[in-house]
Amino acid sequence: MKIKEDNFFERVYEVARQIPYGKVTSYGAIAKALGAGRSARMVGWAMNACHGREDIPAHRVVNRLGLLTGKHHFDGTNLMQQLLESEGIQVIDNQIIDFKKHFWEPDF
């Protein structure tokens, strides 16, 4: 099946690929950048659907408070946290400690 250029999930992935190393963004920020500000949940579905795609840094997408709400979609108990910590992002109790410092705002 060929994916159309205007496919929402593919547009989400294009934004996610641009999240810099050591930074995170939120589902809502991606939705807003795509001109679909009320579609944070759809962004979450897109991130869930990219399971196994190594070209998409899904671990860098968290909720608006910095909580690792998508962690259960990663293999292993704490893989999402481990990936973030390997990039220098401290996580305690499934939440990024200095969310403001590590937040990246996509602007398209």
Phi and psi restraints in degrees (value plus and minus 20) as a CYANA .aco file:
   2 LYS   PHI    -108.6   -68.6
   2 LYS   PSI     112.9   152.9
   3 ILE   PHI    -109.4   -69.4
   3 ILE   PSI     109.7   149.7
   4 LYS   PHI     -90.0   -50.0
   4 LYS   PSI     128.8   168.8
   5 GLU   PHI     -76.6   -36.6
   5 GLU   PSI     -53.2   -13.2
   6 ASP   PHI    -112.2   -72.2
   6 ASP   PSI      -5.9    34.1
   7 ASN   PHI     -81.6   -41.6
   7 ASN   PSI     104.8   144.8
   8 PHE   PHI     -76.8   -36.8
   8 PHE   PSI     -65.3   -25.3
   9 PHE   PHI     -79.4   -39.4
   9 PHE   PSI     -63.3   -23.3
  10 GLU   PHI     -85.0   -45.0
  10 GLU   PSI     -54.9   -14.9
  11 ARG   PHI     -87.1   -47.1
  11 ARG   PSI     -58.4   -18.4
  12 VAL   PHI     -80.1   -40.1
  12 VAL   PSI     -65.0   -25.0
  13 TYR   PHI     -84.0   -44.0
  13 TYR   PSI     -55.8   -15.8
  14 GLU   PHI     -81.7   -41.7
  14 GLU   PSI     -61.3   -21.3
  15 VAL   PHI     -87.7   -47.7
  15 VAL   PSI     -66.8   -26.8
  16 ALA   PHI     -79.3   -39.3
  16 ALA   PSI     -56.7   -16.7
  17 ARG   PHI     -83.7   -43.7
  17 ARG   PSI     -40.5    -0.5
  18 GLN   PHI    -112.8   -72.8
  18 GLN   PSI     -23.8    16.2
  19 ILE   PHI     -85.2   -45.2
  19 ILE   PSI     101.5   141.5
  20 PRO   PHI     -86.5   -46.5
  20 PRO   PSI     132.6   172.6
  21 TYR   PHI     -74.4   -34.4
  21 TYR   PSI     114.0   154.0
  22 GLY   PHI      62.0   102.0
  22 GLY   PSI     -12.1    27.9
  23 LYS   PHI    -145.9  -105.9
  23 LYS   PSI     140.7   180.7
  24 VAL   PHI    -154.3  -114.3
  24 VAL   PSI     143.2   183.2
  25 THR   PHI    -159.0  -119.0
  25 THR   PSI     156.3   196.3
  26 SER   PHI    -130.7   -90.7
  26 SER   PSI     142.7   182.7
  27 TYR   PHI     -77.7   -37.7
  27 TYR   PSI     -64.2   -24.2
  28 GLY   PHI     -85.5   -45.5
  28 GLY   PSI     -57.6   -17.6
  29 ALA   PHI     -85.4   -45.4
  29 ALA   PSI     -58.3   -18.3
  30 ILE   PHI     -86.2   -46.2
  30 ILE   PSI     -65.1   -25.1
  31 ALA   PHI     -79.0   -39.0
  31 ALA   PSI     -65.3   -25.3
  32 LYS   PHI     -81.4   -41.4
  32 LYS   PSI     -63.0   -23.0
  33 ALA   PHI     -82.0   -42.0
  33 ALA   PSI     -48.2    -8.2
  34 LEU   PHI    -109.3   -69.3
  34 LEU   PSI     -17.4    22.6
  35 GLY   PHI      58.1    98.1
  35 GLY   PSI       1.0    41.0
  36 ALA   PHI    -150.0  -110.0
  36 ALA   PSI      35.0    75.0
  37 GLY   PHI     -69.4   -29.4
  37 GLY   PSI     -46.1    -6.1
  38 ARG   PHI    -118.9   -78.9
  38 ARG   PSI       0.2    40.2
  39 SER   PHI    -133.7   -93.7
  39 SER   PSI      11.4    51.4
  40 ALA   PHI     -77.9   -37.9
  40 ALA   PSI     -57.6   -17.6
  41 ARG   PHI     -84.3   -44.3
  41 ARG   PSI     -58.5   -18.5
  42 MET   PHI     -84.5   -44.5
  42 MET   PSI     -56.8   -16.8
  43 VAL   PHI     -81.9   -41.9
  43 VAL   PSI     -61.2   -21.2
  44 GLY   PHI     -80.3   -40.3
  44 GLY   PSI     -61.7   -21.7
  45 TRP   PHI     -84.2   -44.2
  45 TRP   PSI     -59.5   -19.5
  46 ALA   PHI     -82.6   -42.6
  46 ALA   PSI     -63.4   -23.4
  47 MET   PHI     -84.9   -44.9
  47 MET   PSI     -56.9   -16.9
  48 ASN   PHI     -85.3   -45.3
  48 ASN   PSI     -58.0   -18.0
  49 ALA   PHI     -92.9   -52.9
  49 ALA   PSI     -34.5     5.5
  50 CYS   PHI    -109.7   -69.7
  50 CYS   PSI      -9.7    30.3
  51 HIS   PHI     -69.2   -29.2
  51 HIS   PSI     106.4   146.4
  52 GLY   PHI      72.1   112.1
  52 GLY   PSI     -26.0    14.0
  53 ARG   PHI    -111.1   -71.1
  53 ARG   PSI      89.1   129.1
  54 GLU   PHI     -92.9   -52.9
  54 GLU   PSI     -33.6     6.4
  55 ASP   PHI    -102.9   -62.9
  55 ASP   PSI     -23.3    16.7
  56 ILE   PHI    -138.6   -98.6
  56 ILE   PSI      95.7   135.7
  57 PRO   PHI    -100.1   -60.1
  57 PRO   PSI      49.9    89.9
  58 ALA   PHI     -80.5   -40.5
  58 ALA   PSI     -45.1    -5.1
  59 HIS   PHI     -85.8   -45.8
  59 HIS   PSI     -35.4     4.6
  60 ARG   PHI    -110.2   -70.2
  60 ARG   PSI     -13.2    26.8
  61 VAL   PHI    -133.3   -93.3
  61 VAL   PSI     100.1   140.1
  62 VAL   PHI    -149.8  -109.8
  62 VAL   PSI     159.5   199.5
  63 ASN   PHI    -101.5   -61.5
  63 ASN   PSI     157.1   197.1
  64 ARG   PHI     -85.0   -45.0
  64 ARG   PSI     -33.1     6.9
  65 LEU   PHI    -122.7   -82.7
  65 LEU   PSI     -21.4    18.6
  66 GLY   PHI      68.0   108.0
  66 GLY   PSI      -6.1    33.9
  67 LEU   PHI    -102.6   -62.6
  67 LEU   PSI     122.6   162.6
  68 LEU   PHI    -103.2   -63.2
  68 LEU   PSI      45.8    85.8
  69 THR   PHI     -89.7   -49.7
  69 THR   PSI     -39.8     0.2
  70 GLY   PHI    -115.1   -75.1
  70 GLY   PSI     -11.6    28.4
  71 LYS   PHI     -80.2   -40.2
  71 LYS   PSI     -49.3    -9.3
  72 HIS   PHI     -91.9   -51.9
  72 HIS   PSI     -27.6    12.4
  73 HIS   PHI    -110.7   -70.7
  73 HIS   PSI     -20.2    19.8
  74 PHE   PHI    -122.3   -82.3
  74 PHE   PSI     124.7   164.7
  75 ASP   PHI     -85.0   -45.0
  75 ASP   PSI     127.6   167.6
  76 GLY   PHI      63.9   103.9
  76 GLY   PSI     145.4   185.4
  77 THR   PHI     -91.4   -51.4
  77 THR   PSI     -65.5   -25.5
  78 ASN   PHI    -148.5  -108.5
  78 ASN   PSI      11.2    51.2
  79 LEU   PHI     -80.2   -40.2
  79 LEU   PSI     -63.3   -23.3
  80 MET   PHI     -79.4   -39.4
  80 MET   PSI     -66.9   -26.9
  81 GLN   PHI     -81.8   -41.8
  81 GLN   PSI     -63.4   -23.4
  82 GLN   PHI     -82.1   -42.1
  82 GLN   PSI     -60.8   -20.8
  83 LEU   PHI     -83.7   -43.7
  83 LEU   PSI     -63.0   -23.0
  84 LEU   PHI     -85.3   -45.3
  84 LEU   PSI     -63.5   -23.5
  85 GLU   PHI     -85.2   -45.2
  85 GLU   PSI     -51.5   -11.5
  86 SER   PHI     -87.5   -47.5
  86 SER   PSI     -36.8     3.2
  87 GLU   PHI    -119.2   -79.2
  87 GLU   PSI     -12.4    27.6
  88 GLY   PHI      69.0   109.0
  88 GLY   PSI      -5.5    34.5
  89 ILE   PHI    -119.5   -79.5
  89 ILE   PSI      96.3   136.3
  90 GLN   PHI    -100.0   -60.0
  90 GLN   PSI     111.2   151.2
  91 VAL   PHI    -146.9  -106.9
  91 VAL   PSI     108.8   148.8
  92 ILE   PHI    -152.3  -112.3
  92 ILE   PSI     112.8   152.8
  93 ASP   PHI      33.7    73.7
  93 ASP   PSI      23.9    63.9
  94 ASN   PHI      44.4    84.4
  94 ASN   PSI       2.9    42.9
  95 GLN   PHI    -154.1  -114.1
  95 GLN   PSI     119.1   159.1
  96 ILE   PHI     -90.7   -50.7
  96 ILE   PSI     106.9   146.9
  97 ILE   PHI     -87.7   -47.7
  97 ILE   PSI     -70.3   -30.3
  98 ASP   PHI    -131.2   -91.2
  98 ASP   PSI      52.2    92.2
  99 PHE   PHI     -80.9   -40.9
  99 PHE   PSI     -62.1   -22.1
 100 LYS   PHI     -81.5   -41.5
 100 LYS   PSI     -58.8   -18.8
 101 LYS   PHI     -86.1   -46.1
 101 LYS   PSI     -56.8   -16.8
 102 HIS   PHI    -119.1   -79.1
 102 HIS   PSI     -22.8    17.2
 103 PHE   PHI     -96.2   -56.2
 103 PHE   PSI     114.8   154.8
 104 TRP   PHI    -136.2   -96.2
 104 TRP   PSI     106.6   146.6
 105 GLU   PHI    -118.7   -78.7
 105 GLU   PSI      91.3   131.3
 106 PRO   PHI     -89.9   -49.9
 106 PRO   PSI     117.5   157.5
 107 ASP   PHI    -152.1  -112.1
 107 ASP   PSI      91.5   131.5
